[in-house]
Amino acid sequence: MISPSSPTVPPRVEQLQTPDPAGLREAATGLEAAFLAEMLKAAGLGRTPDTFGGGAGETQFASYLREAQARAMAESGGIGLAEQLFRALQQDARDD
């Protein structure tokens, strides 16, 4: 026998909260670091020299070095991109 079912209640919708400024700053710094890593790659940082290079290992780990250097640059002020991104993200969060 089938019992009558109770009416379904829609799930409760939570209010969106303003993002944490520390999280926004970390996201902005991460974006700047990714940008800088790509710029360092385009500039040839980590490219294996033709003679007396480190072999396959150097080639494989060059991207890790670029990413670490880009992260260090971004965290120490970088080119100012992170600050501009942070302000834009904050403004966008306020507008919502």
BADO-334282 format. One line per 2 residues: their letters; for each residue x, y, z of N, C-alpha, C. Coordinates in Angstrom, 3 decimals, padded with zeros to 6 digits. Atoms other than C-alpha are relative to their C-alpha. Layout:
<marzas>
a) X/Y/Z/X/Y/Z/X/Y/Z | ...
</marzas>
This chain:
<marzas>
mi) 000.840/-001.167/000.000/000.000/000.000/000.000/000.893/001.240/000.000 | -000.767/-001.237/000.108/001.271/003.447/-000.869/-000.593/001.022/000.962
sp) 000.469/-001.016/-000.943/001.085/006.027/001.872/000.119/001.377/-000.639 | -000.077/-001.357/000.559/000.388/009.657/001.083/001.317/000.651/000.419
ss) -001.273/-000.639/-000.301/003.564/011.640/000.871/-000.233/001.426/000.487 | 000.106/-001.376/-000.485/004.164/014.906/002.618/000.437/000.941/-001.123
pt) -000.379/-000.942/001.063/004.447/017.972/000.444/001.499/000.305/000.086 | -001.427/-000.295/000.022/007.977/018.714/-000.631/000.218/001.479/000.313
vp) -000.344/-001.362/-000.391/009.525/021.780/000.870/001.256/000.397/-000.774 | -001.195/-000.398/000.747/011.933/023.736/-001.318/001.170/000.237/000.956
pr) -001.158/-000.210/-000.866/015.467/023.917/000.048/000.130/001.471/000.381 | -000.170/-001.353/-000.509/016.297/026.957/002.102/001.145/000.685/-000.755
ve) -001.017/-000.747/000.734/018.201/029.577/000.150/000.733/000.892/000.989 | -000.825/-000.796/-000.904/021.057/031.058/002.103/000.322/001.342/-000.643
ql) -000.412/-001.306/000.483/021.883/034.715/001.792/001.471/-000.049/-000.356 | -001.407/-000.084/000.375/025.097/035.376/-000.052/000.696/000.957/000.954
qt) -000.754/-000.839/-000.912/027.696/036.760/002.275/001.082/000.730/-000.770 | -001.094/-000.743/000.593/030.273/039.367/001.451/001.271/-000.830/000.134
pd) -001.218/000.810/-000.069/033.506/037.586/000.550/001.006/000.565/001.006 | -001.040/-000.361/-000.950/036.336/037.622/003.047/001.095/000.785/-000.726
pa) -001.055/-000.778/000.668/038.861/040.375/002.150/001.323/-000.758/-000.125 | -001.241/000.773/000.081/041.750/038.022/002.938/-000.067/-000.999/-001.156
gl) 000.184/000.939/001.111/040.346/035.498/000.474/000.070/000.696/-001.347 | -000.072/-000.775/001.236/039.901/038.179/-002.177/001.439/000.380/-000.321
re) -001.398/-000.389/000.220/043.480/039.359/-001.686/000.819/-001.208/-000.449 | -000.721/001.214/000.395/044.776/035.769/-001.939/-000.318/-000.365/-001.443
aa) 000.382/000.292/001.380/042.821/035.239/-005.154/000.668/000.967/-000.962 | -000.630/-001.008/000.848/044.152/038.489/-006.615/001.503/-000.256/-000.123
tg) -001.435/000.293/000.022/047.727/037.581/-005.659/000.274/-001.243/-000.847 | -000.146/001.207/000.815/047.286/034.139/-007.219/-000.130/000.288/-001.483
le) 000.155/-000.365/001.403/046.067/035.683/-010.461/001.221/000.757/-000.509 | -001.203/-000.716/000.413/049.021/038.063/-010.563/001.176/-000.959/-000.137
aa) -001.084/000.977/000.070/051.405/035.184/-009.856/-000.104/-000.832/-001.277 | 000.181/000.773/001.229/049.914/033.167/-012.732/000.383/000.835/-001.219
fl) -000.351/-000.899/001.093/050.260/036.163/-015.039/001.517/000.160/-000.095 | -001.451/-000.178/-000.009/053.870/036.739/-013.985/000.727/-001.269/-000.441
ae) -000.615/001.266/000.414/054.702/033.041/-014.452/-000.026/-000.136/-001.521 | 000.091/000.054/001.462/053.477/033.226/-018.031/000.941/001.002/-000.653
ml) -000.920/-001.002/000.541/055.483/036.404/-018.625/001.454/-000.463/000.127 | -001.348/000.525/-000.177/058.612/034.769/-017.197/000.284/-001.118/-001.005
ka) -000.152/001.075/000.983/058.033/031.771/-019.462/000.244/000.592/-001.378 | -000.172/-000.644/001.306/057.682/034.031/-022.504/001.365/000.666/-000.119
ag) -001.308/-000.645/-000.001/060.890/035.814/-021.487/001.136/-001.017/-000.076 | -001.011/001.040/000.133/062.718/032.487/-021.543/000.608/-000.470/001.305
lg) -000.529/000.454/-001.282/063.302/031.979/-017.831/-000.238/-001.499/000.144 | 000.111/001.443/-000.182/064.000/028.300/-017.198/000.247/-000.794/-001.263
rt) -000.292/000.714/001.243/064.843/027.479/-020.786/001.338/-000.713/000.158 | -001.209/000.798/-000.138/067.467/024.723/-020.898/001.049/000.474/-001.007
pd) -001.051/-000.406/000.943/070.768/025.905/-022.377/000.405/-001.169/-000.900 | -000.395/001.050/000.954/072.079/024.027/-025.405/001.181/-000.825/000.498
tf) -001.171/000.714/-000.487/075.368/023.142/-023.749/000.047/000.039/001.520 | -000.148/000.120/-001.457/076.011/022.011/-020.195/-001.313/000.249/000.752
gg) 001.299/-000.137/-000.652/072.311/021.937/-019.353/-000.197/-001.096/001.025 | 000.291/000.954/-001.049/070.726/019.978/-016.552/-000.740/-001.227/-000.471
ga) 000.665/001.181/000.539/069.098/017.452/-018.859/-001.510/000.061/000.144 | 001.460/000.103/-000.036/065.528/016.227/-018.717/-000.573/000.512/001.320
ge) 000.489/-000.452/-001.304/065.192/016.986/-015.011/-000.148/001.508/000.065 | 000.072/-001.463/000.005/065.928/020.653/-015.518/-001.212/000.474/-000.793
tq) 001.133/-000.364/000.842/063.348/020.871/-018.284/-001.319/-000.261/000.717 | 001.243/000.373/-000.663/060.699/019.100/-016.214/-000.332/000.904/001.176
fa) 000.264/-000.781/-001.203/061.103/021.273/-013.122/000.124/001.505/-000.203 | -000.130/-001.431/000.275/061.621/024.652/-014.806/-001.299/000.746/000.297
sy) 001.284/-000.674/-000.250/057.907/025.443/-014.531/-000.228/000.227/001.490 | 000.141/-000.175/-001.452/057.992/024.921/-010.744/000.831/001.189/000.483
lr) -000.853/-001.126/-000.361/060.854/027.380/-010.466/-000.652/001.310/-000.423 | 000.678/-001.213/000.481/059.009/029.944/-012.597/-001.184/000.351/000.889
ea) 001.176/-000.250/-000.837/055.836/029.552/-010.511/000.395/000.493/001.385 | -000.461/-000.439/-001.324/057.748/029.915/-007.231/000.535/001.423/-000.063
qa) -000.523/-001.351/000.134/059.550/032.998/-008.473/-001.129/001.000/-000.248 | 001.135/-000.885/000.271/056.317/034.504/-009.806/-000.816/000.236/001.268
ra) 000.746/-000.134/-001.256/054.557/033.837/-006.469/000.736/000.934/000.953 | -000.797/-000.871/-000.862/057.416/035.484/-004.567/-000.069/001.442/-000.477
ma) 000.108/-001.362/000.543/057.267/038.480/-006.885/-001.359/000.609/000.330 | 001.354/-000.502/-000.243/053.488/038.830/-006.512/-000.214/000.325/001.476
es) 000.181/-000.223/-001.436/053.613/038.522/-002.710/000.814/001.183/000.519 | -000.807/-001.141/-000.445/056.283/041.218/-002.471/-000.391/001.296/-000.708
gg) 000.482/-001.220/000.631/054.253/043.747/-004.446/-000.166/-000.131/-001.490 | 000.134/000.279/001.426/054.759/042.502/-007.971/-000.022/001.242/-000.860
ig) 000.140/-001.131/000.905/053.698/044.883/-010.697/-001.250/000.817/000.302 | 001.192/-000.743/-000.408/050.622/046.151/-008.871/-001.303/-000.564/-000.538
la) 001.199/000.599/000.572/048.198/043.914/-010.720/-000.904/-000.575/001.082 | 000.795/000.604/-001.076/047.077/042.099/-007.551/-000.825/001.054/000.726
eq) 000.735/-001.058/-000.701/046.098/045.371/-005.880/-001.185/000.479/-000.829 | 001.093/-000.423/000.878/044.019/046.436/-008.887/-001.096/-001.066/-000.067
lf) 000.982/001.091/000.009/042.351/043.013/-009.044/-000.763/-000.060/001.315 | 000.630/000.021/-001.314/041.672/043.103/-005.297/-001.067/001.090/000.110
ra) 000.973/-001.115/-000.051/039.977/046.514/-005.565/-001.213/-000.282/-000.881 | 001.111/000.321/000.900/037.895/045.351/-008.527/-000.896/-001.081/000.597
lq) 000.792/001.063/-000.626/036.813/042.183/-006.687/-000.801/000.534/001.187 | 000.724/-000.603/-001.132/035.899/044.205/-003.586/-001.183/000.828/-000.485
qd) 001.062/-000.838/000.535/033.881/046.662/-005.649/-001.121/-000.852/-000.544 | 001.010/000.909/000.547/032.103/043.826/-007.431/-000.809/-000.649/001.110
ar) 000.684/000.626/-001.133/031.269/042.200/-004.082/-000.964/000.993/000.655 | 000.880/-001.021/-000.596/029.819/045.475/-002.794/-001.222/000.272/-000.859
dd) 001.094/-000.288/000.931/027.680/045.952/-005.906/-001.086/-001.070/000.015 | 000.986/001.099/000.000/025.961/042.572/-005.472/-000.954/000.114/001.122
</marzas>
